[in-house]
Amino acid sequence: MKKKILVISSLALILDQLIKIIISVYLTSITVIPNFLSLTYAENNGVAFSMLSGNRIFIILITIILLGVLIQVLKKENIKSNRSSKLIILSYGLLFGGILGNLIDRIVRGVVIDYISLNIFGYHFPIFNLADLFITFGVILIIIKALKEDEKHN
């Protein structure tokens, strides 16, 4: 089962890095859906919403510690061959792939490459990338699984 997590995280990481290479070489900005979605090259030297900007080494260290903690949590996770475990496999695969994608950016490029720009009902959401989506979906899936388990125990 843990090999499946490795496969999913590897695929997520490869896809993330390939898109970032293409974006950084060929794109400045392009409108995909007017007044909703555009692809815009941006560099982020912080974390979500540019928090902790300029603290690259600190962010790298925290990320490595977080990865270590997640690996320990995963080792304790009881993964069986059932529907719930498929959710865990997907969630951890996406989470690890996304975290590693942004970590590689910080180490190799010194910044994270962002490119997805959304305008939702006039609100310009901060620019993000595919790795951020993987992290977000991974966390959401872990929360869903935890809530389902909580329901079983109540």
N, CA, C and O atoms as a GROMACS GRO file, in nm:
protein
  616
    1MET      N    1   0.081  -0.120   0.000
    1MET     CA    2   0.000   0.000   0.000
    1MET      C    3   0.086   0.126   0.000
    1MET      O    4   0.055   0.224  -0.067
    2LYS      N    5   0.193   0.122   0.076
    2LYS     CA    6   0.278   0.241   0.084
    2LYS      C    7   0.351   0.266  -0.047
    2LYS      O    8   0.391   0.379  -0.076
    3LYS      N    9   0.368   0.160  -0.127
    3LYS     CA   10   0.426   0.179  -0.260
    3LYS      C   11   0.332   0.260  -0.348
    3LYS      O   12   0.376   0.338  -0.432
    4LYS      N   13   0.201   0.241  -0.328
    4LYS     CA   14   0.103   0.318  -0.405
    4LYS      C   15   0.111   0.467  -0.369
    4LYS      O   16   0.096   0.553  -0.456
    5ILE      N   17   0.136   0.495  -0.243
    5ILE     CA   18   0.154   0.634  -0.200
    5ILE      C   19   0.276   0.693  -0.270
    5ILE      O   20   0.273   0.807  -0.316
    6LEU      N   21   0.383   0.615  -0.277
    6LEU     CA   22   0.505   0.660  -0.344
    6LEU      C   23   0.479   0.687  -0.493
    6LEU      O   24   0.528   0.785  -0.548
    7VAL      N   25   0.403   0.600  -0.556
    7VAL     CA   26   0.372   0.619  -0.699
    7VAL      C   27   0.290   0.746  -0.720
    7VAL      O   28   0.321   0.827  -0.808
    8ILE      N   29   0.185   0.765  -0.638
    8ILE     CA   30   0.100   0.884  -0.652
    8ILE      C   31   0.181   1.011  -0.625
    8ILE      O   32   0.169   1.109  -0.699
    9SER      N   33   0.262   1.010  -0.519
    9SER     CA   34   0.340   1.130  -0.488
    9SER      C   35   0.444   1.157  -0.596
    9SER      O   36   0.470   1.273  -0.629
   10SER      N   37   0.502   1.052  -0.652
   10SER     CA   38   0.600   1.071  -0.761
   10SER      C   39   0.535   1.130  -0.885
   10SER      O   40   0.589   1.221  -0.948
   11LEU      N   41   0.418   1.078  -0.920
   11LEU     CA   42   0.346   1.132  -1.037
   11LEU      C   43   0.305   1.278  -1.014
   11LEU      O   44   0.319   1.361  -1.103
   12ALA      N   45   0.256   1.307  -0.894
   12ALA     CA   46   0.218   1.446  -0.862
   12ALA      C   47   0.339   1.538  -0.869
   12ALA      O   48   0.331   1.647  -0.924
   13LEU      N   49   0.451   1.494  -0.815
   13LEU     CA   50   0.574   1.573  -0.816
   13LEU      C   51   0.624   1.597  -0.958
   13LEU      O   52   0.659   1.709  -0.993
   14ILE      N   53   0.626   1.493  -1.039
   14ILE     CA   54   0.673   1.506  -1.178
   14ILE      C   55   0.583   1.601  -1.256
   14ILE      O   56   0.632   1.689  -1.327
   15LEU      N   57   0.452   1.584  -1.243
   15LEU     CA   58   0.358   1.673  -1.313
   15LEU      C   59   0.376   1.818  -1.268
   15LEU      O   60   0.381   1.909  -1.351
   16ASP      N   61   0.388   1.838  -1.138
   16ASP     CA   62   0.408   1.973  -1.084
   16ASP      C   63   0.535   2.037  -1.140
   16ASP      O   64   0.532   2.151  -1.186
   17GLN      N   65   0.644   1.965  -1.137
   17GLN     CA   66   0.772   2.021  -1.182
   17GLN      C   67   0.774   2.045  -1.333
   17GLN      O   68   0.830   2.144  -1.379
   18LEU      N   69   0.714   1.955  -1.411
   18LEU     CA   70   0.707   1.975  -1.556
   18LEU      C   71   0.628   2.101  -1.590
   18LEU      O   72   0.671   2.181  -1.674
   19ILE      N   73   0.514   2.118  -1.526
   19ILE     CA   74   0.433   2.238  -1.552
   19ILE      C   75   0.510   2.364  -1.512
   19ILE      O   76   0.507   2.463  -1.585
   20LYS      N   77   0.578   2.361  -1.399
   20LYS     CA   78   0.654   2.479  -1.355
   20LYS      C   79   0.767   2.512  -1.452
   20LYS      O   80   0.796   2.629  -1.475
   21ILE      N   81   0.831   2.410  -1.508
   21ILE     CA   82   0.937   2.435  -1.607
   21ILE      C   83   0.877   2.501  -1.731
   21ILE      O   84   0.930   2.600  -1.781
   22ILE      N   85   0.767   2.446  -1.780
   22ILE     CA   86   0.702   2.502  -1.898
   22ILE      C   87   0.656   2.646  -1.872
   22ILE      O   88   0.677   2.734  -1.954
   23ILE      N   89   0.594   2.668  -1.757
   23ILE     CA   90   0.545   2.802  -1.721
   23ILE      C   91   0.661   2.900  -1.713
   23ILE      O   92   0.653   3.011  -1.767
   24SER      N   93   0.768   2.862  -1.646
   24SER     CA   94   0.880   2.955  -1.625
   24SER      C   95   0.955   2.987  -1.755
   24SER      O   96   1.016   3.093  -1.766
   25VAL      N   97   0.950   2.896  -1.852
   25VAL     CA   98   1.020   2.920  -1.978
   25VAL      C   99   0.934   2.996  -2.079
   25VAL      O  100   0.983   3.084  -2.149
   26TYR      N  101   0.804   2.963  -2.086
   26TYR     CA  102   0.722   3.011  -2.194
   26TYR      C  103   0.613   3.112  -2.159
   26TYR      O  104   0.550   3.167  -2.249
   27LEU      N  105   0.587   3.137  -2.031
   27LEU     CA  106   0.467   3.214  -1.998
   27LEU      C  107   0.495   3.338  -1.916
   27LEU      O  108   0.578   3.336  -1.825
   28THR      N  109   0.427   3.444  -1.950
   28THR     CA  110   0.420   3.560  -1.862
   28THR      C  111   0.277   3.571  -1.810
   28THR      O  112   0.255   3.575  -1.689
   29SER      N  113   0.179   3.575  -1.902
   29SER     CA  114   0.039   3.576  -1.861
   29SER      C  115  -0.050   3.544  -1.980
   29SER      O  116  -0.026   3.590  -2.092
   30ILE      N  117  -0.152   3.464  -1.954
   30ILE     CA  118  -0.250   3.431  -2.058
   30ILE      C  119  -0.387   3.413  -1.992
   30ILE      O  120  -0.399   3.348  -1.888
   31THR      N  121  -0.489   3.472  -2.054
   31THR     CA  122  -0.625   3.456  -2.003
   31THR      C  123  -0.684   3.328  -2.060
   31THR      O  124  -0.685   3.309  -2.181
   32VAL      N  125  -0.732   3.242  -1.972
   32VAL     CA  126  -0.793   3.116  -2.014
   32VAL      C  127  -0.944   3.133  -2.021
   32VAL      O  128  -1.006   3.100  -2.122
   33ILE      N  129  -1.004   3.184  -1.913
   33ILE     CA  130  -1.147   3.216  -1.908
   33ILE      C  131  -1.158   3.360  -1.859
   33ILE      O  132  -1.127   3.389  -1.744
   34PRO      N  133  -1.201   3.451  -1.947
   34PRO     CA  134  -1.205   3.593  -1.909
   34PRO      C  135  -1.279   3.617  -1.776
   34PRO      O  136  -1.383   3.556  -1.750
   35ASN      N  137  -1.223   3.704  -1.696
   35ASN     CA  138  -1.278   3.742  -1.565
   35ASN      C  139  -1.293   3.624  -1.468
   35ASN      O  140  -1.371   3.632  -1.372
   36PHE      N  141  -1.219   3.515  -1.492
   36PHE     CA  142  -1.224   3.403  -1.399
   36PHE      C  143  -1.088   3.335  -1.381
   36PHE      O  144  -1.037   3.328  -1.269
   37LEU      N  145  -1.029   3.286  -1.489
   37LEU     CA  146  -0.905   3.208  -1.479
   37LEU      C  147  -0.800   3.257  -1.578
   37LEU      O  148  -0.826   3.272  -1.697
   38SER      N  149  -0.681   3.282  -1.524
   38SER     CA  150  -0.568   3.312  -1.611
   38SER      C  151  -0.445   3.242  -1.557
   38SER      O  152  -0.438   3.206  -1.440
   39LEU      N  153  -0.350   3.223  -1.644
   39LEU     CA  154  -0.220   3.168  -1.605
   39LEU      C  155  -0.121   3.282  -1.607
   39LEU      O  156  -0.098   3.344  -1.711
   40THR      N  157  -0.063   3.310  -1.493
   40THR     CA  158   0.027   3.423  -1.477
   40THR      C  159   0.150   3.380  -1.400
   40THR      O  160   0.140   3.332  -1.288
   41TYR      N  161   0.266   3.396  -1.461
   41TYR     CA  162   0.390   3.358  -1.394
   41TYR      C  163   0.414   3.449  -1.272
   41TYR      O  164   0.408   3.571  -1.283
   42ALA      N  165   0.440   3.387  -1.158
   42ALA     CA  166   0.471   3.463  -1.037
   42ALA      C  167   0.570   3.384  -0.953
   42ALA      O  168   0.570   3.260  -0.954
   43GLU      N  169   0.654   3.455  -0.881
   43GLU     CA  170   0.748   3.392  -0.789
   43GLU      C  171   0.707   3.426  -0.646
   43GLU      O  172   0.682   3.542  -0.614
   44ASN      N  173   0.700   3.325  -0.561
   44ASN     CA  174   0.660   3.343  -0.422
   44ASN      C  175   0.775   3.301  -0.332
   44ASN      O  176   0.815   3.184  -0.333
   45ASN      N  177   0.828   3.393  -0.255
   45ASN     CA  178   0.938   3.358  -0.165
   45ASN      C  179   0.890   3.335  -0.022
   45ASN      O  180   0.968   3.337   0.073
   46GLY      N  181   0.757   3.315  -0.009
   46GLY     CA  182   0.700   3.282   0.122
   46GLY      C  183   0.622   3.153   0.112
   46GLY      O  184   0.651   3.066   0.030
   47VAL      N  185   0.520   3.142   0.198
   47VAL     CA  186   0.429   3.028   0.191
   47VAL      C  187   0.295   3.079   0.144
   47VAL      O  188   0.290   3.181   0.075
   48ALA      N  189   0.186   3.014   0.179
   48ALA     CA  190   0.053   3.056   0.134
   48ALA      C  191   0.030   3.204   0.162
   48ALA      O  192   0.063   3.254   0.270
   49PHE      N  193  -0.027   3.273   0.064
   49PHE     CA  194  -0.058   3.416   0.073
   49PHE      C  195   0.069   3.499   0.100
   49PHE      O  196   0.061   3.607   0.158
   50SER      N  197   0.184   3.448   0.059
   50SER     CA  198   0.316   3.512   0.075
   50SER      C  199   0.355   3.536   0.221
   50SER      O  200   0.440   3.620   0.250
   51MET      N  201   0.293   3.462   0.313
   51MET     CA  202   0.333   3.474   0.453
   51MET      C  203   0.477   3.423   0.468
   51MET      O  204   0.522   3.336   0.392
   52LEU      N  205   0.546   3.478   0.563
   52LEU     CA  206   0.687   3.443   0.592
   52LEU      C  207   0.780   3.473   0.475
   52LEU      O  208   0.884   3.409   0.460
   53SER      N  209   0.743   3.570   0.391
   53SER     CA  210   0.828   3.606   0.277
   53SER      C  211   0.969   3.640   0.325
   53SER      O  212   0.988   3.708   0.426
   54GLY      N  213   1.066   3.592   0.248
   54GLY     CA  214   1.205   3.621   0.278
   54GLY      C  215   1.267   3.530   0.384
   54GLY      O  216   1.382   3.552   0.424
   55ASN      N  217   1.195   3.431   0.429
   55ASN     CA  218   1.246   3.338   0.531
   55ASN      C  219   1.268   3.199   0.471
   55ASN      O  220   1.220   3.099   0.525
   56ARG      N  221   1.338   3.194   0.359
   56ARG     CA  222   1.355   3.072   0.281
   56ARG      C  223   1.411   2.956   0.363
   56ARG      O  224   1.353   2.847   0.362
   57ILE      N  225   1.521   2.977   0.433
   57ILE     CA  226   1.585   2.869   0.510
   57ILE      C  227   1.490   2.818   0.618
   57ILE      O  228   1.478   2.697   0.638
   58PHE      N  229   1.423   2.908   0.688
   58PHE     CA  230   1.328   2.870   0.792
   58PHE      C  231   1.215   2.785   0.732
   58PHE      O  232   1.178   2.682   0.788
   59ILE      N  233   1.162   2.828   0.617
   59ILE     CA  234   1.053   2.754   0.552
   59ILE      C  235   1.101   2.616   0.508
   59ILE      O  236   1.029   2.518   0.524
   60ILE      N  237   1.221   2.608   0.454
   60ILE     CA  238   1.277   2.478   0.413
   60ILE      C  239   1.290   2.386   0.534
   60ILE      O  240   1.253   2.269   0.526
   61LEU      N  241   1.342   2.437   0.644
   61LEU     CA  242   1.359   2.354   0.764
   61LEU      C  243   1.225   2.307   0.819
   61LEU      O  244   1.210   2.190   0.854
   62ILE      N  245   1.128   2.397   0.827
   62ILE     CA  246   0.994   2.361   0.876
   62ILE      C  247   0.931   2.255   0.784
   62ILE      O  248   0.867   2.161   0.831
   63THR      N  249   0.950   2.270   0.653
   63THR     CA  250   0.895   2.175   0.557
   63THR      C  251   0.957   2.036   0.577
   63THR      O  252   0.886   1.935   0.574
   64ILE      N  253   1.087   2.031   0.596
   64ILE     CA  254   1.155   1.902   0.617
   64ILE      C  255   1.106   1.837   0.748
   64ILE      O  256   1.084   1.716   0.752
   65ILE      N  257   1.090   1.917   0.852
   65ILE     CA  258   1.038   1.865   0.979
   65ILE      C  259   0.896   1.812   0.959
   65ILE      O  260   0.862   1.705   1.007
   66LEU      N  261   0.813   1.889   0.887
   66LEU     CA  262   0.676   1.848   0.860
   66LEU      C  263   0.672   1.715   0.783
   66LEU      O  264   0.592   1.627   0.813
   67LEU      N  265   0.759   1.701   0.684
   67LEU     CA  266   0.766   1.576   0.609
   67LEU      C  267   0.802   1.459   0.701
   67LEU      O  268   0.746   1.351   0.689
   68GLY      N  269   0.895   1.482   0.792
   68GLY     CA  270   0.934   1.378   0.888
   68GLY      C  271   0.817   1.338   0.977
   68GLY      O  272   0.795   1.220   1.002
   69VAL      N  273   0.743   1.437   1.024
   69VAL     CA  274   0.625   1.409   1.108
   69VAL      C  275   0.520   1.332   1.028
   69VAL      O  276   0.463   1.235   1.079
   70LEU      N  277   0.495   1.373   0.905
   70LEU     CA  278   0.397   1.303   0.822
   70LEU      C  279   0.438   1.159   0.795
   70LEU      O  280   0.353   1.070   0.794
   71ILE      N  281   0.565   1.135   0.775
   71ILE     CA  282   0.614   0.998   0.754
   71ILE      C  283   0.589   0.914   0.879
   71ILE      O  284   0.549   0.798   0.868
   72GLN      N  285   0.613   0.971   0.996
   72GLN     CA  286   0.589   0.899   1.121
   72GLN      C  287   0.439   0.870   1.140
   72GLN      O  288   0.402   0.761   1.183
   73VAL      N  289   0.355   0.967   1.108
   73VAL     CA  290   0.210   0.947   1.118
   73VAL      C  291   0.167   0.837   1.021
   73VAL      O  292   0.087   0.750   1.057
   74LEU      N  293   0.220   0.840   0.901
   74LEU     CA  294   0.185   0.739   0.800
   74LEU      C  295   0.229   0.600   0.845
   74LEU      O  296   0.157   0.503   0.820
   75LYS      N  297   0.344   0.589   0.909
   75LYS     CA  298   0.390   0.459   0.957
   75LYS      C  299   0.293   0.399   1.059
   75LYS      O  300   0.278   0.277   1.067
   76LYS      N  301   0.227   0.485   1.135
   76LYS     CA  302   0.133   0.439   1.237
   76LYS      C  303  -0.007   0.416   1.180
   76LYS      O  304  -0.091   0.355   1.245
   77GLU      N  305  -0.031   0.466   1.059
   77GLU     CA  306  -0.163   0.454   0.996
   77GLU      C  307  -0.190   0.307   0.964
   77GLU      O  308  -0.105   0.238   0.908
   78ASN      N  309  -0.307   0.261   0.998
   78ASN     CA  310  -0.347   0.124   0.971
   78ASN      C  311  -0.412   0.119   0.833
   78ASN      O  312  -0.530   0.149   0.818
   79ILE      N  313  -0.333   0.082   0.732
   79ILE     CA  314  -0.384   0.081   0.595
   79ILE      C  315  -0.421  -0.062   0.558
   79ILE      O  316  -0.336  -0.151   0.553
   80LYS      N  317  -0.549  -0.082   0.533
   80LYS     CA  318  -0.600  -0.213   0.491
   80LYS      C  319  -0.650  -0.201   0.349
   80LYS      O  320  -0.652  -0.092   0.292
   81SER      N  321  -0.690  -0.310   0.293
   81SER     CA  322  -0.745  -0.309   0.157
   81SER      C  323  -0.895  -0.281   0.162
   81SER      O  324  -0.977  -0.372   0.149
   82ASN      N  325  -0.929  -0.156   0.182
   82ASN     CA  326  -1.070  -0.117   0.179
   82ASN      C  327  -1.083   0.023   0.122
   82ASN      O  328  -0.984   0.088   0.088
   83ARG      N  329  -1.206   0.069   0.112
   83ARG     CA  330  -1.232   0.201   0.053
   83ARG      C  331  -1.165   0.314   0.131
   83ARG      O  332  -1.113   0.408   0.072
   84SER      N  333  -1.167   0.304   0.263
   84SER     CA  334  -1.106   0.405   0.348
   84SER      C  335  -0.956   0.416   0.322
   84SER      O  336  -0.900   0.526   0.322
   85SER      N  337  -0.892   0.302   0.300
   85SER     CA  338  -0.748   0.306   0.278
   85SER      C  339  -0.714   0.368   0.143
   85SER      O  340  -0.609   0.430   0.128
   86LYS      N  341  -0.802   0.352   0.044
   86LYS     CA  342  -0.779   0.417  -0.086
   86LYS      C  343  -0.778   0.568  -0.069
   86LYS      O  344  -0.700   0.638  -0.135
   87LEU      N  345  -0.864   0.618   0.018
   87LEU     CA  346  -0.869   0.761   0.048
   87LEU      C  347  -0.738   0.806   0.114
   87LEU      O  348  -0.684   0.911   0.080
   88ILE      N  349  -0.688   0.727   0.207
   88ILE     CA  350  -0.562   0.759   0.275
   88ILE      C  351  -0.445   0.755   0.176
   88ILE      O  352  -0.359   0.842   0.178
   89ILE      N  353  -0.443   0.654   0.091
   89ILE     CA  354  -0.336   0.642  -0.008
   89ILE      C  355  -0.335   0.764  -0.100
   89ILE      O  356  -0.229   0.823  -0.123
   90LEU      N  357  -0.450   0.802  -0.151
   90LEU     CA  358  -0.460   0.919  -0.239
   90LEU      C  359  -0.422   1.046  -0.164
   90LEU      O  360  -0.348   1.129  -0.216
   91SER      N  361  -0.474   1.062  -0.041
   91SER     CA  362  -0.448   1.186   0.033
   91SER      C  363  -0.301   1.203   0.065
   91SER      O  364  -0.245   1.311   0.044
   92TYR      N  365  -0.237   1.098   0.114
   92TYR     CA  366  -0.094   1.110   0.146
   92TYR      C  367  -0.010   1.122   0.018
   92TYR      O  368   0.092   1.193   0.018
   93GLY      N  369  -0.050   1.055  -0.089
   93GLY     CA  370   0.023   1.068  -0.215
   93GLY      C  371   0.021   1.211  -0.266
   93GLY      O  372   0.124   1.266  -0.306
   94LEU      N  373  -0.098   1.272  -0.265
   94LEU     CA  374  -0.110   1.412  -0.309
   94LEU      C  375  -0.035   1.506  -0.216
   94LEU      O  376   0.034   1.598  -0.261
   95LEU      N  377  -0.048   1.482  -0.086
   95LEU     CA  378   0.016   1.568   0.013
   95LEU      C  379   0.168   1.566  -0.002
   95LEU      O  380   0.232   1.671  -0.009
   96PHE      N  381   0.226   1.446  -0.007
   96PHE     CA  382   0.372   1.436  -0.023
   96PHE      C  383   0.419   1.494  -0.156
   96PHE      O  384   0.519   1.565  -0.161
   97GLY      N  385   0.346   1.465  -0.265
   97GLY     CA  386   0.384   1.518  -0.396
   97GLY      C  387   0.383   1.670  -0.398
   97GLY      O  388   0.475   1.732  -0.451
   98GLY      N  389   0.279   1.730  -0.341
   98GLY     CA  390   0.269   1.876  -0.337
   98GLY      C  391   0.376   1.940  -0.250
   98GLY      O  392   0.438   2.039  -0.290
   99ILE      N  393   0.396   1.884  -0.132
   99ILE     CA  394   0.497   1.940  -0.041
   99ILE      C  395   0.635   1.931  -0.104
   99ILE      O  396   0.712   2.026  -0.099
  100LEU      N  397   0.666   1.816  -0.163
  100LEU     CA  398   0.798   1.799  -0.225
  100LEU      C  399   0.815   1.891  -0.346
  100LEU      O  400   0.925   1.942  -0.370
  101GLY      N  401   0.707   1.913  -0.422
  101GLY     CA  402   0.715   2.002  -0.538
  101GLY      C  403   0.754   2.143  -0.499
  101GLY      O  404   0.841   2.204  -0.560
  102ASN      N  405   0.690   2.196  -0.396
  102ASN     CA  406   0.722   2.332  -0.350
  102ASN      C  407   0.857   2.336  -0.279
  102ASN      O  408   0.929   2.436  -0.287
  103LEU      N  409   0.893   2.229  -0.208
  103LEU     CA  410   1.023   2.222  -0.142
  103LEU      C  411   1.136   2.225  -0.245
  103LEU      O  412   1.235   2.296  -0.227
  104ILE      N  413   1.121   2.150  -0.351
  104ILE     CA  414   1.222   2.151  -0.458
  104ILE      C  415   1.237   2.291  -0.515
  104ILE      O  416   1.349   2.337  -0.538
  105ASP      N  417   1.126   2.359  -0.539
  105ASP     CA  418   1.132   2.498  -0.588
  105ASP      C  419   1.215   2.585  -0.495
  105ASP      O  420   1.303   2.658  -0.539
  106ARG      N  421   1.185   2.577  -0.366
  106ARG     CA  422   1.255   2.662  -0.269
  106ARG      C  423   1.405   2.633  -0.266
  106ARG      O  424   1.487   2.724  -0.258
  107ILE      N  425   1.440   2.505  -0.273
  107ILE     CA  426   1.581   2.467  -0.266
  107ILE      C  427   1.653   2.501  -0.397
  107ILE      O  428   1.761   2.561  -0.394
  108VAL      N  429   1.595   2.464  -0.511
  108VAL     CA  430   1.662   2.479  -0.641
  108VAL      C  431   1.650   2.620  -0.698
  108VAL      O  432   1.749   2.677  -0.744
  109ARG      N  433   1.530   2.677  -0.695
  109ARG     CA  434   1.505   2.808  -0.756
  109ARG      C  435   1.513   2.924  -0.657
  109ARG      O  436   1.531   3.039  -0.697
  110GLY      N  437   1.501   2.893  -0.530
  110GLY     CA  438   1.500   2.998  -0.428
  110GLY      C  439   1.364   3.059  -0.406
  110GLY      O  440   1.344   3.134  -0.310
  111VAL      N  441   1.268   3.028  -0.493
  111VAL     CA  442   1.130   3.075  -0.483
  111VAL      C  443   1.038   2.964  -0.534
  111VAL      O  444   1.083   2.872  -0.603
  112VAL      N  445   0.910   2.974  -0.500
  112VAL     CA  446   0.812   2.881  -0.553
  112VAL      C  447   0.747   2.946  -0.675
  112VAL      O  448   0.707   3.062  -0.671
  113ILE      N  449   0.737   2.870  -0.783
  113ILE     CA  450   0.674   2.919  -0.905
  113ILE      C  451   0.522   2.899  -0.892
  113ILE      O  452   0.475   2.787  -0.875
  114ASP      N  453   0.448   3.008  -0.899
  114ASP     CA  454   0.302   3.006  -0.897
  114ASP      C  455   0.251   3.053  -1.032
  114ASP      O  456   0.321   3.126  -1.102
  115TYR      N  457   0.130   3.011  -1.070
  115TYR     CA  458   0.081   3.049  -1.203
  115TYR      C  459  -0.071   3.046  -1.219
  115TYR      O  460  -0.121   3.099  -1.318
  116ILE      N  461  -0.145   2.988  -1.127
  116ILE     CA  462  -0.290   2.983  -1.141
  116ILE      C  463  -0.352   3.105  -1.073
  116ILE      O  464  -0.337   3.124  -0.952
  117SER      N  465  -0.419   3.186  -1.151
  117SER     CA  466  -0.479   3.310  -1.100
  117SER      C  467  -0.630   3.304  -1.120
  117SER      O  468  -0.679   3.292  -1.232
  118LEU      N  469  -0.703   3.313  -1.008
  118LEU     CA  470  -0.849   3.307  -1.013
  118LEU      C  471  -0.910   3.440  -0.971
  118LEU      O  472  -0.862   3.507  -0.879
  119ASN      N  473  -1.016   3.477  -1.041
  119ASN     CA  474  -1.096   3.593  -1.006
  119ASN      C  475  -1.237   3.539  -0.980
  119ASN      O  476  -1.309   3.503  -1.074
  120ILE      N  477  -1.275   3.534  -0.852
  120ILE     CA  478  -1.404   3.477  -0.816
  120ILE      C  479  -1.495   3.589  -0.765
  120ILE      O  480  -1.473   3.644  -0.657
  121PHE      N  481  -1.596   3.621  -0.844
  121PHE     CA  482  -1.691   3.728  -0.811
  121PHE      C  483  -1.619   3.858  -0.775
  121PHE      O  484  -1.656   3.926  -0.678
  122GLY      N  485  -1.517   3.892  -0.853
  122GLY     CA  486  -1.444   4.017  -0.833
  122GLY      C  487  -1.329   4.008  -0.733
  122GLY      O  488  -1.252   4.103  -0.720
  123TYR      N  489  -1.317   3.896  -0.663
  123TYR     CA  490  -1.206   3.879  -0.568
  123TYR      C  491  -1.091   3.809  -0.640
  123TYR      O  492  -1.107   3.697  -0.689
  124HIS      N  493  -0.977   3.874  -0.645
  124HIS     CA  494  -0.859   3.816  -0.707
  124HIS      C  495  -0.787   3.731  -0.603
  124HIS      O  496  -0.714   3.782  -0.518
  125PHE      N  497  -0.808   3.601  -0.613
  125PHE     CA  498  -0.747   3.506  -0.521
  125PHE      C  499  -0.595   3.508  -0.541
  125PHE      O  500  -0.551   3.522  -0.655
  126PRO      N  501  -0.514   3.492  -0.436
  126PRO     CA  502  -0.368   3.489  -0.454
  126PRO      C  503  -0.327   3.379  -0.553
  126PRO      O  504  -0.386   3.270  -0.553
  127ILE      N  505  -0.229   3.407  -0.634
  127ILE     CA  506  -0.182   3.313  -0.735
  127ILE      C  507  -0.123   3.190  -0.665
  127ILE      O  508  -0.052   3.202  -0.565
  128PHE      N  509  -0.153   3.072  -0.721
  128PHE     CA  510  -0.105   2.947  -0.662
  128PHE      C  511  -0.063   2.851  -0.772
  128PHE      O  512  -0.062   2.888  -0.889
  129ASN      N  513  -0.028   2.728  -0.735
  129ASN     CA  514   0.019   2.631  -0.833
  129ASN      C  515  -0.044   2.494  -0.810
  129ASN      O  516  -0.123   2.477  -0.717
  130LEU      N  517  -0.011   2.398  -0.894
  130LEU     CA  518  -0.066   2.264  -0.884
  130LEU      C  519  -0.025   2.196  -0.754
  130LEU      O  520  -0.106   2.125  -0.694
  131ALA      N  521   0.098   2.217  -0.709
  131ALA     CA  522   0.143   2.158  -0.582
  131ALA      C  523   0.054   2.207  -0.467
  131ALA      O  524   0.021   2.129  -0.377
  132ASP      N  525   0.017   2.334  -0.469
  132ASP     CA  526  -0.072   2.387  -0.366
  132ASP      C  527  -0.208   2.316  -0.368
  132ASP      O  528  -0.265   2.287  -0.263
  133LEU      N  529  -0.258   2.288  -0.489
  133LEU     CA  530  -0.384   2.215  -0.501
  133LEU      C  531  -0.370   2.073  -0.446
  133LEU      O  532  -0.458   2.025  -0.374
  134PHE      N  533  -0.259   2.008  -0.478
  134PHE     CA  534  -0.235   1.873  -0.426
  134PHE      C  535  -0.233   1.874  -0.272
  134PHE      O  536  -0.294   1.788  -0.208
  135ILE      N  537  -0.165   1.970  -0.215
  135ILE     CA  538  -0.158   1.981  -0.069
  135ILE      C  539  -0.298   2.004  -0.012
  135ILE      O  540  -0.337   1.938   0.084
  136THR      N  541  -0.371   2.096  -0.070
  136THR     CA  542  -0.506   2.128  -0.021
  136THR      C  543  -0.598   2.007  -0.029
  136THR      O  544  -0.666   1.975   0.068
  137PHE      N  545  -0.600   1.939  -0.144
  137PHE     CA  546  -0.686   1.822  -0.158
  137PHE      C  547  -0.642   1.709  -0.065
  137PHE      O  548  -0.726   1.638  -0.010
  138GLY      N  549  -0.511   1.692  -0.048
  138GLY     CA  550  -0.461   1.590   0.044
  138GLY      C  551  -0.509   1.614   0.185
  138GLY      O  552  -0.554   1.522   0.253
  139VAL      N  553  -0.500   1.738   0.230
  139VAL     CA  554  -0.546   1.773   0.366
  139VAL      C  555  -0.697   1.755   0.378
  139VAL      O  556  -0.745   1.700   0.478
  140ILE      N  557  -0.773   1.799   0.278
  140ILE     CA  558  -0.919   1.783   0.282
  140ILE      C  559  -0.956   1.635   0.292
  140ILE      O  560  -1.045   1.599   0.369
  141LEU      N  561  -0.890   1.551   0.214
  141LEU     CA  562  -0.920   1.407   0.219
  141LEU      C  563  -0.886   1.346   0.354
  141LEU      O  564  -0.959   1.260   0.403
  142ILE      N  565  -0.778   1.390   0.416
  142ILE     CA  566  -0.742   1.341   0.550
  142ILE      C  567  -0.848   1.384   0.652
  142ILE      O  568  -0.885   1.307   0.739
  143ILE      N  569  -0.895   1.507   0.639
  143ILE     CA  570  -1.000   1.556   0.730
  143ILE      C  571  -1.129   1.476   0.711
  143ILE      O  572  -1.194   1.439   0.809
  144ILE      N  573  -1.166   1.449   0.586
  144ILE     CA  574  -1.286   1.370   0.559
  144ILE      C  575  -1.273   1.231   0.622
  144ILE      O  576  -1.368   1.182   0.684
  145LYS      N  577  -1.158   1.168   0.605
  145LYS     CA  578  -1.138   1.036   0.664
  145LYS      C  579  -1.146   1.042   0.817
  145LYS      O  580  -1.206   0.954   0.879
  146ALA      N  581  -1.087   1.143   0.877
  146ALA     CA  582  -1.091   1.158   1.023
  146ALA      C  583  -1.234   1.178   1.071
  146ALA      O  584  -1.274   1.122   1.173
  147LEU      N  585  -1.312   1.259   0.999
  147LEU     CA  586  -1.451   1.281   1.038
  147LEU      C  587  -1.533   1.152   1.025
  147LEU      O  588  -1.618   1.124   1.110
  148LYS      N  589  -1.508   1.075   0.920
  148LYS     CA  590  -1.579   0.948   0.903
  148LYS      C  591  -1.544   0.852   1.015
  148LYS      O  592  -1.632   0.782   1.066
  149GLU      N  593  -1.420   0.847   1.055
  149GLU     CA  594  -1.378   0.760   1.164
  149GLU      C  595  -1.438   0.806   1.296
  149GLU      O  596  -1.475   0.725   1.380
  150ASP      N  597  -1.448   0.938   1.313
  150ASP     CA  598  -1.507   0.992   1.434
  150ASP      C  599  -1.655   0.952   1.444
  150ASP      O  600  -1.705   0.919   1.551
  151GLU      N  601  -1.724   0.954   1.329
  151GLU     CA  602  -1.865   0.914   1.325
  151GLU      C  603  -1.880   0.767   1.365
  151GLU      O  604  -1.975   0.732   1.435
  152LYS      N  605  -1.788   0.681   1.321
  152LYS     CA  606  -1.792   0.538   1.353
  152LYS      C  607  -1.779   0.514   1.502
  152LYS      O  608  -1.840   0.422   1.556
  153HIS      N  609  -1.699   0.596   1.568
  153HIS     CA  610  -1.672   0.576   1.711
  153HIS      C  611  -1.778   0.640   1.800
  153HIS      O  612  -1.778   0.617   1.921
  154ASN      N  613  -1.868   0.718   1.743
  154ASN     CA  614  -1.973   0.784   1.823
  154ASN      C  615  -2.105   0.715   1.809
  154ASN      O  616  -2.204   0.758   1.869
   0.00000   0.00000   0.00000
